[in-house]
């Protein structure tokens, strides 16, 4: 088995596992609510912090032109 073939097989297995997990979570109301709450917490927490950090970094870099 070549490395390319192994990567393809691994990608297919991971995609199938993700689809099965999503189906399992979405078909049960309690798990669906828990997933929704987790997604909301992530959007309002780490994702928001990352966004603000990137905006601040871009703002700081735009004020100081790099010397050639």
C-alpha positions in Angstrom: 0.0 0.0 0.0 1.4 3.4 -1.0 1.4 6.4 1.3 -1.1 8.1 -1.1 -3.5 5.2 -0.9 -3.2 5.1 2.9 -4.0 8.8 3.1 -7.0 8.3 0.9 -8.3 5.4 2.9 -7.8 7.3 6.2 -9.7 10.3 4.8 -12.6 8.2 3.7 -12.7 6.5 7.1 -12.6 9.8 9.0 -15.3 11.3 6.8 -17.6 8.3 7.3 -17.0 8.5 11.1 -17.9 12.2 11.1 -21.1 11.6 9.1 -22.1 8.8 11.5 -21.4 10.8 14.6 -23.3 13.8 13.2 -26.3 11.5 12.4 -26.2 10.0 15.9 -26.1 13.4 17.5 -28.7 15.0 15.3 -31.3 12.3 15.6 -31.5 12.5 19.4 -33.1 15.8 20.8 -31.1 15.9 24.0 -27.8 15.4 22.2 -28.9 17.9 19.5 -29.5 20.5 22.3 -26.2 19.7 23.9 -24.4 20.1 20.6 -26.1 23.4 19.9 -25.1 24.7 23.4 -21.5 23.6 22.8 -21.4 25.3 19.4 -22.9 28.5 20.9 -20.3 28.5 23.7 -17.5 28.0 21.2 -18.7 30.8 18.9 -19.0 33.3 21.8 -15.8 32.1 23.5 -12.7 30.9 21.7 -13.8 31.9 18.2 -14.6 35.4 19.3 -11.2 35.7 21.1 -9.4 34.4 18.0 -11.2 36.9 15.8 -10.4 39.9 18.1 -6.8 38.8 18.3 -6.4 38.6 14.6 -8.0 42.0 14.0 -5.7 43.6 16.6 -2.7 41.9 15.1 -3.6 43.1 11.6 -4.3 46.6 13.0 -0.9 46.8 14.7 0.9 45.5 11.6 -0.8 48.0 9.4 0.5 50.9 11.4 4.2 49.9 11.1 5.4 49.5 7.5 8.1 47.0 7.3 11.5 48.2 6.1 12.8 46.8 2.8 
